[in-house]
Amino acid sequence: MNKRLLLSLFAALCISLSLSAAPAPFYQWQSLATGRFMCSANNPGEGWVRHSGPYNNAGCRDY
């Protein structure tokens, strides 16, 4: 039982190390109603158009 547990933990560790998640790209969105801008990784909905991007930070700034 102990050997099986260690083997399954080792397999889980190997699988988890192989998984990688990339950060979501951020875009600058412009409101069609007011003309204001916002930075978001998700589409804010109707009434917004993508203005610029993608950026790698939530401030929509180039570094």
C-alpha contacts under 8 A as a table, 3 or more apart, distances in Angstrom:
res1	aa1	res2	aa2	distance
1	M	4	R	5.17
1	M	5	L	6.26
2	N	5	L	5.14
2	N	6	L	6.30
3	K	6	L	5.20
3	K	7	L	6.15
4	R	7	L	5.06
4	R	8	S	6.15
5	L	8	S	5.18
5	L	9	L	6.13
6	L	9	L	5.09
6	L	10	F	6.09
7	L	10	F	5.10
7	L	11	A	6.19
8	S	11	A	5.02
8	S	12	A	6.11
9	L	12	A	5.05
9	L	13	L	6.13
10	F	13	L	5.05
10	F	14	C	6.23
11	A	14	C	5.13
11	A	15	I	6.21
12	A	15	I	5.15
12	A	16	S	6.07
13	L	16	S	5.14
13	L	17	L	6.17
14	C	17	L	5.29
14	C	18	S	6.48
15	I	18	S	5.27
15	I	19	L	6.63
16	S	19	L	5.31
17	L	20	S	7.51
23	P	56	N	7.57
24	A	41	A	6.24
24	A	56	N	7.63
25	P	41	A	5.82
25	P	53	G	7.99
25	P	54	P	5.46
25	P	55	Y	5.71
25	P	56	N	5.60
25	P	57	N	7.59
26	F	39	C	6.58
26	F	40	S	5.37
26	F	41	A	4.18
26	F	42	N	7.64
26	F	53	G	6.67
26	F	54	P	5.40
26	F	55	Y	4.96
26	F	56	N	6.17
26	F	57	N	6.43
26	F	58	A	6.23
26	F	60	C	6.55
27	Y	39	C	5.71
27	Y	40	S	5.67
27	Y	41	A	6.00
27	Y	50	R	6.68
27	Y	51	H	7.38
27	Y	52	S	5.92
27	Y	53	G	4.60
27	Y	54	P	5.06
27	Y	55	Y	6.16
27	Y	60	C	6.66
28	Q	37	F	6.60
28	Q	38	M	5.66
28	Q	39	C	4.49
28	Q	40	S	6.52
28	Q	50	R	6.02
28	Q	51	H	5.40
28	Q	52	S	5.17
28	Q	53	G	6.15
28	Q	54	P	7.93
28	Q	60	C	6.40
29	W	37	F	5.52
29	W	38	M	5.27
29	W	39	C	6.08
29	W	40	S	7.27
29	W	44	P	7.98
29	W	48	W	6.09
29	W	49	V	5.49
29	W	50	R	4.46
29	W	51	H	5.16
29	W	52	S	7.22
30	Q	35	G	5.83
30	Q	36	R	5.61
30	Q	37	F	4.49
30	Q	38	M	6.54
30	Q	48	W	5.44
30	Q	49	V	5.38
30	Q	50	R	6.33
30	Q	51	H	5.94
31	S	34	T	5.60
31	S	35	G	4.82
31	S	36	R	5.38
31	S	37	F	6.41
31	S	47	G	5.89
31	S	48	W	4.56
31	S	49	V	6.63
32	L	35	G	5.66
32	L	47	G	5.28
32	L	48	W	5.73
32	L	49	V	7.13
33	A	47	G	6.77
39	C	58	A	6.46
39	C	59	G	6.50
39	C	60	C	5.95
40	S	43	N	7.10
40	S	44	P	7.49
40	S	58	A	6.82
41	A	58	A	7.76
43	N	48	W	7.83
44	P	48	W	6.60
45	G	48	W	6.21
50	R	53	G	7.97
53	G	60	C	7.47
55	Y	58	A	7.70
55	Y	60	C	5.45
55	Y	61	R	6.77
55	Y	62	D	6.98
56	N	60	C	7.37
57	N	60	C	5.76
57	N	61	R	6.89
58	A	61	R	7.95
